Amino acid sequence: MYHDRVKRQPVERTLYPITNRITGGSMTFGDQEKQRLRRLMFEGEKRCGYEIWDYVIMGNHYHALIYIPKADVMSRAEVLWRW
């Protein structure tokens, strides 16, 4: 059964579950890769405007729970800076 992941009705707060997995088992996240992924996630949080509420990074996949604020919350200057 198909379910939309993006809510069609505007709501005050919507959290999105994100997950990604390495295919084929050819590579796993070591300590350095986990640190790099963590740094990229939080750099993206500052730059793209989402908020990371929770996350876990395991050997071959990760999960994150993020919040994306409504676009009208940001000022024009902030939108241009992020762009």
C-alpha positions as CSV (number, residue, x, y, z in Angstrom):
1,M,0.0,0.0,0.0
2,Y,1.3,3.4,-1.0
3,H,1.5,6.2,1.6
4,D,2.6,9.8,1.0
5,R,5.6,10.8,3.1
6,V,5.0,14.5,2.6
7,K,1.9,15.8,4.3
8,R,-0.5,17.6,2.0
9,Q,-2.2,19.7,4.7
10,P,-0.2,22.5,6.3
11,V,0.3,21.7,10.0
12,E,2.0,23.5,12.8
13,R,4.8,20.9,13.2
14,T,5.6,17.9,11.1
15,L,8.5,15.5,11.8
16,Y,10.0,13.4,9.0
17,P,11.7,10.0,9.6
18,I,14.8,9.7,7.4
19,T,16.7,6.4,6.9
20,N,19.5,5.3,4.5
21,R,21.3,2.0,4.2
22,I,24.5,0.9,2.5
23,T,23.7,-1.7,-0.2
24,G,25.6,-4.8,-0.8
25,G,27.4,-4.8,2.5
26,S,30.6,-3.7,0.7
27,M,31.3,-0.9,3.1
28,T,30.4,-0.1,6.7
29,F,30.6,3.1,8.7
30,G,33.8,3.2,10.8
31,D,34.4,5.8,13.5
32,Q,35.8,8.4,11.0
33,E,32.8,7.9,8.6
34,K,30.4,8.3,11.4
35,Q,32.0,11.5,12.6
36,R,32.0,12.9,9.0
37,L,28.3,12.0,8.5
38,R,27.4,13.6,11.9
39,R,29.3,16.8,10.9
40,L,27.6,16.9,7.5
41,M,24.1,16.4,9.1
42,F,24.6,19.3,11.5
43,E,26.2,21.6,8.8
44,G,23.2,20.9,6.7
45,E,21.0,21.8,9.6
46,K,22.5,25.3,9.8
47,R,22.6,25.8,6.1
48,C,19.3,24.2,4.9
49,G,17.0,25.1,7.8
50,Y,15.9,21.7,9.1
51,E,16.2,20.7,12.7
52,I,17.6,17.3,13.7
53,W,15.5,16.1,16.6
54,D,17.1,12.7,17.0
55,Y,19.5,10.4,15.1
56,V,21.4,7.2,15.3
57,I,24.3,6.0,13.1
58,M,25.0,2.3,12.9
59,G,27.5,0.2,11.0
60,N,25.6,0.1,7.7
61,H,22.7,2.6,8.0
62,Y,21.4,5.6,9.9
63,H,18.1,7.0,11.0
64,A,17.2,10.6,11.7
65,L,14.1,12.4,12.8
66,I,14.0,15.9,11.4
67,Y,11.7,18.9,11.5
68,I,11.3,21.2,8.5
69,P,9.8,24.6,9.4
70,K,7.3,26.3,7.2
71,A,8.9,28.5,4.5
72,D,7.0,31.6,5.5
73,V,8.8,31.6,8.9
74,M,12.1,32.7,7.3
75,S,12.9,36.2,6.3
76,R,13.8,37.0,2.7
77,A,17.4,37.7,3.7
78,E,17.6,34.3,5.4
79,V,16.2,32.5,2.4
80,L,18.7,34.2,0.1
81,W,21.6,33.4,2.5
82,R,20.6,29.7,2.5
83,W,20.2,29.7,-1.3
